[in-house]
Amino acid sequence: MALVPAGAESLVSDGHTVLVERGAGLGSGFADEAYRVVGATLVAGAAEIWTRAELILKVKEPIEPEWPTLRRGQVVFTYFHFAASESLTRAVLQSGAVAVAYETVQLESGELPLLTPMSEVAGRMAVPEGAKYIEKVYGGSGILLGGVPGVLPAEVVILGGGTVGTQAAKMAAGLGAHVTLLDVSLHRLRYLADVLPANVDVVYSNRHTILEQLAKADVVIGAVLLPGAKAPRLVQRADLKVMKPGSVIVDVAVDQGGCFETIEPTTHEKPTYVLDGIVHYGVTNMPGAVPRTSTLALTNATFPYARRLAARGWKQACREDRALLLGLNVVEGSIVYAGVAEAFGLPLVDPKTLT
């Protein structure tokens, strides 16, 4: 859920009309009544929200049945991950809507404050998911992640030392696995070597070291991100031949196209498939499995920006806040984020000329 009752109350107190789809908060533990008592207006379905609202708050990108409801000048604030879907990109371009993407709002430090909370959730989830699907009953090799006295623990390999990779390393190490984390930033590796437990090794990432670690791995976690762009394909299908049968790939980067050539998006209902003897986990909305935690973590980060967009309008809000300006991906028929334009070879417009 993209707005908790406390956020609805704040927006109402600011003088805005807040429309909430009936039942939208139930999965996250927020009853309709909690929104009604703070002044929000409950509506029967999403169609009415799309028709009436000037600013749409979502968690995930608009799904295909919603594309025709987008309209010119309407602002949609959500995770878009445009670079992974040309059809979504073209639909939003054609609609004339303004797309502000959580995942590319970026501080001067380089931090992605609206991606961080979901990266923390997904990183922490990746390890127990890998531990589950390495069980024999799910097609895995039948290894207990932490081992037992007299039996070696599993080998967990993590590609990427950002938020997802760091959280995954902490979880895997805490369960007793031996962890190897790869990254291309020596500065980041030095930091992680200092703060992570002794059962985590950090290794500079290149083609040779990736293949070397794949051969040893029981669980491989893809955690590589290029803000707003497609994830780099670090592991090709031929590389699966060096992996042990029954090992597990958990590609957290699947929302941005994935860093494994063989990964395909999956769902919580059917999270895995086996290809070339390797179990693949490609759930595109991992935090959706823990909606209470995810809703609170997400809205803690997104609400201040949403409130600013509502109060000042997208143009003024983006003029005043460079981080929010970087969140603009598509504006009224123009692509304004380089990673999206490059992904599909489409023209790029400077967002400052539109604000």
N, C-alpha and C positions, 0 to 999 in steps of 0.2 A: 504494500500500500504506500502511495507516494505522499500521503498527508495524514498525520495523526490528529485526534481531536484537539489537542493543545494548539497545533498549527492552525486548524480551522478557526478556533477561537480567536487567535491573534489576527488572522486575516479579516474576520468579521469585525473585530474591534478597530481595524484600520479603515473600515467603511466599504469593504468589498462584499459582493455576493458570492458565497461559496456553495457550489453544487457538488453533491456527493452521490455517486451511484449506490442504490440500496444494496447492502450486502458486501460492498467493496472491502470493508475492513474486517469482515468476520474471520477470514483465514489468519489474520494477524492478531486476533483477539480483541478487536474494537467493534462493539455493537453499533448498529444504526443510531440507537438512542444517545450514545455518547457524542455523536456528531450533531444530532438534533438539538440537544440541550445547550450547546454552545452557539447556536444560531445558524448552523449550516442548513441548506435546503436539500432534502433527500429527493432524488428523482428515480424514476422506475428503471431506466436502462442507460447504457452508454451512449446510445444514439442521441438522446436529449442533451447529454453533456457536450457531445461534439457539435451539435447544432447551436447551442446557446453560449458556450464558454469562449472567452477571448484568450484565456491562458489555460492550457491543459497540463496537469501534472500527472505523470505516469511513472512506472518503474521500468518497463520494457518498451521497445519501439512499437509504433502502431502496426497492428497485424493487417494482413491484406484486405479483409472485409472493411477495415476502417479507412483505408486509403481514399476512397471516394468522398468521405466525409470531411477530409481536411480542406481548409479554404484559405484563400489569400489573406495575409495579415494575421492569421491566427498563430499564436505562439505555443509551441509544444516543447515542454521541458522534461526530458527523460533520457535514458540510455538509448542511443541510436545504433552505434557500431555500423555506420554507413559503409565503411570500406569492405565489410564482409557481405554486402548485399547490394548489387547494382539495381535490382528491381525496386527495392525500397527507396534507394537514392533517387531514381528517376520519378517515382510516384510522388515523393515529397517536392522535388523540383517542379513537377507539373502542377502541383496543388497551389503553389505560391505561398505556402505556410513558412513560418520562421521556426527553424529547428535549432534549439539550444541543447547541446549534448552534455549530459553529466560527465561523460568520460574524457572530454577534452578541456573542461574548465581547469586552468593551470595557474598556479601561483608562480611568482618570480623565482622561487627556490627550485622550481621544476616539479614540485609536488602536485599530484592530481587529487585534490581534496574530496571530490565527489565520487571518485573511483576507489579511493582508499578503503572506505568501510566495507564495500562488497568484495574487494580484494582480500581483506582480512578474513571475512567470512569464508570465501571460496578457498583460500589458502589453508585455513584450518580444517575445512571439510574434505579437502583433497586426500589427506592421509587416511582418515577412517574409511573413505570410499575405496581407496586403493587396497587397504587392509582387508576390506570385505570381499572385494572381487578377486583377490588372489586366492581365496578359498576354493577348494576343489569343486564344491557344488556349483560355483559360478563359472567354471571353466579355467580357473587359475591353477597355479602349480601346487597349491596346498601348503603354503608356508605361513607360519605365525610371525607377524611383523617383528615382534620383540624377542622371538626365540624363547628358550627356557634354559636353565642351567645345564651346561653340557652340549647345547645345540646353538649354533650360530644364529643371530638375528637376520632378518631380511636386509637386502641392500636397496636403499631408496635413493634414486638419482633425481635431482631437481634442476631443470634448465631455467635459469633466471633467478637473480638474487634481489628482486624488488620486493614489494609488499607481499604478493602471493608466495613467492619462493621462501621468503624469510619466515612467514607464518607456518608454511608447510614444514620447513626444516625444524622449527621448534616443536611442532606436534609429533613429527616422526621420531625426533631424538628423544622426546619425552616418553614415547612408547617403547623405547629401547632399540630401535632400528639403527643400523649404520647408515649414515647419510652422506652423500656427496652432492655439493651444490656447485653449479657452474655459472659463471658470469664473465662478461667481457670487460668489466670495469675493475681495474686493480684497486682503485680507491674503495669501491664497495666491498671487494673481497677482503681487504685489510680490516675494514670495519666489522664485517660478519665474522671473521676469524677471531676477533676480540670478544664478541658478544654471544656467539652461539656455543652450545655445549661441546665437550671434548669429543663426543661421538659424531660430530659433523666436520667433514673435511671440505675445504673450499678449493676449487680448481679453476684455472683460467680456461675459458671456453673457446675451443676451435674445433675444426672438423675432426682432428685426430683424437682429442680428449673426449669429444662426444661419443664417437664410436667405441672408444676404450671403455667408457662407463656403461654404454648400452649393453655391452657384452656381459657385464657383471650384474646388471640391475634385475631386481625382482619387481619393483614398482618404479615407473618413470613419470614424473610430474612436469608437464609443460607449463611454464610460468613466465613466458617472454612477452613483453608488451612494447609496441611502438605507438605512442599516443595518437589516436585517431586514424592509424594506418593499419593495413593488413599485417598480421603477425608473420615474422620470417619463418619459412619452412626449414627447420633445422634438421629434421629427420625425414629421409626419403623412404619409399616403400622397400627398396632394396636393402635398406639398413635393418629392417626387421629380421633379416636372416641371421644377424649376429646376436640377436636377443634369445634368451632362454625361453623355450616353449612354456606357455602358461603365465608368463610375466604380464604385467598390467600397465597400460598407458592411461594416465588421467590428464587430459589436455584442457587446462583451465583457460587457455587462450582461444578456445573454440569460438567464442563470441566474435573474435576478430579474425576468424578464418582458420585458426589453429596453427601450431608450430610443428605438427606431424602431417606429412602428406596424406596419410591414410585415415585421418580423423574425419568423421562425419557428425553433424549435430544429432544428438539423441535427447530423449526426454526422461523425466523421473519415472514414468511408467515403464519405459524400456531403455534403461540407461546404458547398456553395453552391447557390443557385438564382438565376435571373434574373427580376426583376419590374419591369415598366415600364422595361426597358432598363438597370436597375441590378443589378449583381452583389451578392447578399446572402450574407454568411458569418455563420452563427449557431451554431457548434459550442458545445455547452453544457459541455464539459469540455476546454477547450483544453490545460491542462497534462497531460492524459492522453497526449498525443503525445510527451511527453518524461518518461516515468515515473521514470527514475532521478533526474534532477534534482528533479522535483516531489516524489517520496517523501522525499528527504533534506531539502528545504526545508520541507515540511509538518511532518514529524515533529520536526524541530528545534524548531518552535514549539509543537506540540500535546502532545508527550510530558509535559512537566512538569505540565500540567493533567490528563492522563489518569492519571498516577501518583497525583496528589492525589485524584482521584475514586475510584480503586481503594482507596487506603489509608484514606480517611476516610468514604467513602460520599457520595452526591451532596448530601444535606442539609447535613451538616457542612461539606463542601468549599465549598458555595455560601454558607453563613453566614459563613465565614471569608474569602471572596474575592469582593468585589463584582463584579470583572470576570467571574468564572465565573457568578455569580448572573444577570448580564445574558445569559449564554449559554442560560439556560433559556428554552425556547419553548413547550413543551407538557409538562404535568406531570399524569399520571394522570387524564386526561380533561378537563383545563382548559388553556385558552390563557393564558399568562402573559407574553407579549411583545406590546406594543401594536401594532407594525407588522403582525403576523400577524392579530390580532383585527380591526384596521381594514380589512385587505384583503378580508375576507369578511363583515364586519358581525356578528361573533360576540362573545360575552361575554368580558371580560378579567378575570382574577383576579390580584391582587397576589402575586408569587412569594414574598414574605417570609412570607405567611400559611401557606405550604405547606412551608416549610423549618424 
